[in-house]
Amino acid sequence: MDDIREPAASHFDAIVIGAGISGMYQLIKLRELGMTARVFEAGTDVGGTWYWNRYPGARFDSESYSYQYSFSQELLAEWDWQEHFAPQPETLRYLQHVADRFDLRRDIQFSSRVASAWWDDKASTWTVTLETGARFTSRFLITAVGPLSAPTMPNIPGVDSFKGEAFHTYKWPHQPVSFAGKRVAVIGTGATGVQTIQEVAKTAGQLTVFQRTPNWCTPLHNRKITPEEMQRIRADYPAMFQRCKETFSCFLHTTDPRGTFEVSEQERLAFWEALYASPGFGIWVGNFKDILTDRAANKAISDFVANKIRQRVKDPVTAEKLIPKNHGFGTRRVPMETHYYEVYNQPNVTLVDINETPIRRITETGIETSDAQYAFDIIVYATGFDAITGSFDRIDIRGVDGVKLKDRWKAGPETYLGVMVDGFPNMMMLMGPHMALGNIPRSIEHNVEWVSDLLGHAKAHGVKRIEAPAQQVQDWTDHVKSLAEGLLTFEVNSWMTGVNSNVEGKQVRIVARYAGSAPEYRARCDAVAATGFKELELA
Ligand code: NAP
């Protein structure tokens, strides 16, 4: 490491990158441990995902109350949720309230994007450099960068030449954007595109949706929470959080133990009708146990949802375009929608299938496809993220002997429990690759508490250096890969399998996500903690 450290460089016990849900909670735990900490955050306030994604229609699709922090009874007692699936402004307000309540901002440095983090093996410290050039050192480096925080623009020629207004949904302006009477394009039909489209369609003069791959969307069924209902929901918190601990991916919905064809057709259809009419992810994660492993079962549920789309979209040609043909229901993230399909019955909305008529380029005035020139006032890019590893790749992270994490992970991530990597001592990842995702705050709380127990153990035993042994990293990585075998999800291109058509080198599917159950994941981690972290090298 060429050491041109600033004389006044500040040193902390721990540096945390990111002030989203995981970074905020980690800061609280570091304080409890009596450790000095600094959080570096690129944004101007807390909130992470909910700070950046201000696009119209952005909201949770997990039940609000199941998504909040559960670690503080006072916090649970004082925050009332307004909607079953909170919109982004409400969620951001909640996170700002948490920051106020726990006085977090005094240890968070905003507008500070981390450019690099280099390990110094002699000193057993990390040197963190911001894009401004400012340098800081710490004993521990905790990444809280989120799995979906490196937005990607489409690799379409001319993308910078448009003279109207253009926004990536992630980098949405803080001032409201008016679509009233405007000619608007949306490129992308993932969960973000779907939320954006159904909102923009309400006011746009003309909305043109450019779709490459349709997704299987199902109704969210959001509604407001009355004060009396909020009282009942709050009274149920202990049972609700316990349920989230027990379900496969920490949602309120539990997988049905029956196989799709173990019940009569009548019973099957009645069950699916009930799921389709129920709020949230039930139809995806509360369905028959085999819909994501058995091809015939997956085809049956796909046919059911396809028929719903046909019933809801009046023009049969448009309906067919909206029905996915290259992947089955649930094998990619299911976008939750509110009147999404009905949008295509509106006279001001047009669907362009860019497989039929590919986009040739973005022009100064709009979008040129193989058969038309479209003029727009606003182009919205809902084109997604360099997911899971992308937020790490854009920081120059170097471990022992200057090895770059990006190079180490070129063929896919290798981790120990999703938390550590050999050769990168004292670096702990929150919501890193190979970790149970699902209802993310539930996983975050466990993740942060496990890391904090490890740091507490290190403090109590005078440990200065923690490293995951290479064999443990190999074993966990092999285990995560084996869990992906036989799952239909891993046969499909999506951010969940590490594919992004806009990023060089990310066209091949990898196993970046832990596909086992959250309870199994937590049990494995807790067993390690119970032995005094014997699997790790502590020095
Ligand atoms: P995404 O699912 O990756 O979707 C990106 C969309 O852009 C896809 O339709 C993709 O088409 C299209 N696209 C990308 N590059 C393109 C190009 N060069 N030309 C044309 N089309 C292009 O990203 P996302 O919608 O932002 O969602 C990411 C994840 O964020 C979600 O799966 C979800 O986990 C999370 N999310 C959560 C919520 C919530 O909870 N409330 C809301 C929004 C998002 P292809 O499919 O053909 O690549």
Residues whose N, C-alpha, C, O or C-beta is under 5 A from the ligand:
A	BS01	NAP	R59 F60 D61 L148 P154 N155 I187 G188 T189 G190 A191 T192 G193 R212 T213 R333 A382 T383 G384 F385 W495
